[in-house]
Amino acid sequence: MDSISRLRMTKLFSTLNKLSFKFTKYLFNVSFSYCDAERAAVSVAFSSRISSIKMPLLLSPFS
């Protein structure tokens, strides 16, 4: 993956973070982080006042 695509993905996930914060501000926070460009592995972390759960998700266009 070239640097332009990598930059686009980074912008996409920062936008997702802003949107998810707006929508889930009162319930829980959802954070998206772009981990692996080659396999498009996305780590999603759910955190609430009670507990924190981190789940790695593998997003594939062929799934």
N, C-alpha and C positions, 0 to 999 in steps of 0.2 A: 504494500500500500504506500502510495507516495505521500509527501508531506501535506499537499493540498487536501487530500481526502482525510488525512489524520486531523488536520485543523478543522475541517467541517464536522467531523465526528465529535471533537472536543466542544465545538460551539453548540452542537445539538444537545449534548449531555448537560452543558451548563444551562441551556434553555429549559430542559426537562427538570433540572433541579429547581429553577425559579418557579416554574409552573406547579410542580408537585408541592413546593413549600406553600404556595398560595392556597392550593386546594385542601391540603391536609394540615394546615397550621393548627387547627383546634383538636385534631384527633391524634395524629402521629406524623412524624417527618419521614419522607422517603428520599433517599439520596441515590443518584445514579453515578457510577464512575466507569470510565472507559478503560478497561484493563489491557486487553490484548487485541491489537489491530488486526492481526492475521486471522484469528478465529472469531473475532467480534464477541469476545466474552465480556459480559456486562455484570458488574457486581452491584447488587441492590441491597441497601441497608435500610431496615425498618427500625426506627427507634421511638420509643414512647417513654413516658415517665416511669413506667414499671420495668420494662426490660428492653434489651436491644438484641435484634436478630439480624445476622448477616447471611445472605444466600447468594452464591454465585449462580448466574443464569447464563446458559449458552444460547444466544440468539443466532439463528441461521435462516437465511432466506429459503432454504430447501427443507425446512422442518415440516 
